[in-house]
Amino acid sequence: METENVVQKSKTARNKKFDYIVAIVINAVILVIVNQILNWGTFAFLTQNFKQVLPIQNIQLAITIVFNAIFLLYNPQWFESLLKIVLNAVGIAVILRYLSVFPFDFSAYSGFNWALLARWVLIIGLVGCCIGILAEAVKFVAAIMRRK
């Protein structure tokens, strides 16, 4: 029975490390894309105001990459939850910036209120980040309590 627990923990640790590596790669690719997307001219609904969102978006992506790299080396539950709280807080800041700048122009796409949909998607993301903070706070406290 004890051997099964050790094997299961080992598989879980390997799976988590793989998840961290995938997160690093995906966020690095997104970092490149968001910094080049206006140059491509492919997405006509993005305005030049998108440049006003880039600094905080880049910070969020860089923090995500760094935190996932840290998780590869050190990831007790309390520490991971603490950093995920920070990530969600930064996510809230990014979403609020998108909402305030709203670098989208859907006027060329008639027949549907795409701007309203985009705002709702951002608001849902905001709620998700808030829920994420609460969930990670509970995990953080539980992990700290287990250490005592």
N, C-alpha and C positions, 0 to 999 in steps of 0.2 A: 504494500500500500504506500509506504514512504517513497519507494523508488518511483512509483507512478507520479507522485506529486513533484518530485525533482525533475522528471522528464517533462511533465506538463509545464512547469515553470520555465524550463530551458526553451521549450517550443514557443512559449509566450514571449520570452525575452528576444528570441530570434525574430519573431513576427513583428514585435515593436520596433526593433532596429531596422527591419526592412521598411516599415511604415515611415520611420523618420527619414530614411534615405530617399524614399519616394517623395515625401513632402519637400525635402530640400531641392530635389530636381524640378518638381512641378513649380515651386515658388521661384526658382531661378529662371525658368522658362517664362513665367508670367512677368517677372521683372524686366526681362528683355522685351517682351511683347508690349507692355504698357508704355515703355519708353520709346518705342518705334512706331506705334500704331497710327499716330497722326501723320507721320511721314509716308505711310503706305497709301493714305487717301481712300482706303477700302471702305471704311465705315463713315458714311456721309453724315450720320446722326451725331457724331462726336464733334463738338465745337472746339475752337482754340482755347476755350476756358478749361479744357481738360488739363492744360499745363498747370493750372492753379491747384489741381488735385494731386499732381504727380509727386511733389515732395513728401507729403504725408503717406501717399500710397507706397512710395519707394521705401520709406522708413518702416512701414508695416511689413512689407515683403522681406526686407533685410533682417528685421527682428525675428520673423518667422524662421528664416533660414538659419540664423545664429542659434536660436533656441533649439531647433531640431538637431543641429550639430552637437549642442551641449547634451541633449537627451541621449545621443549615441554613447556618450561617455559616462553620464551620470543622470540617473532618472528614478530616484525613489519617488513614490507616489506624492508625498507632500511637496517636493520640489517641482515636480511636473505640474501639479495642480496650481501651484503658486505662479509659475511662469505662464500657464494657460490663462490665468486670471488677467495677467498683464497683456497677453495677446488679445483677449476679448476686449479689454479696455481700449487698446489701440485700435481695434476694429471698430469700436463705437466712434472714436474720433474720426476715422477715415469715412465712415458712413455719414456722419454729421457734415463733414466737408463736402462730400458728394451732394448731399441735400441742399447745402447752402449755396454752392457754386452751380449745381445742376448743369454739368457740361454736355447736355444732350439737346438736340433739336430734331424733333420728329415731325416737323411741319411738312416734309416731303412725303410722309406716309399717312395719307388721309384715310378716313373710314374707321379708324380706331384710335382711341386716346392712349397712345403709347407712353406719353409723358406721365399720365396718371398711373399706368401700370409700373413704369420704372420707379416712380416714387413709392408705390406700395411694396415693390420688391426690396427697395432700400429700407423701408420701415420694418418689414418682416426680418431682414438681416439685423437690424438694430435690436429688435425684440430677441432674436436668436442669440446675439452677443450677450444681452442682459441675462438670459436664461443660462447661457454658458458660464457666466461669472458666478451665478448662484450655485450651479451644479459643481463647479470646480471648488468653490468655497466650502461646500459640504464635504467633498472629497479631501480637501486640505485639512479641515478640522478632524475628520475621521482618521486620517493618516497620522496626524499629530497625537491624537488620543491613543492610538494603537502603540505608539512609541513609548508611552509612559509606563 
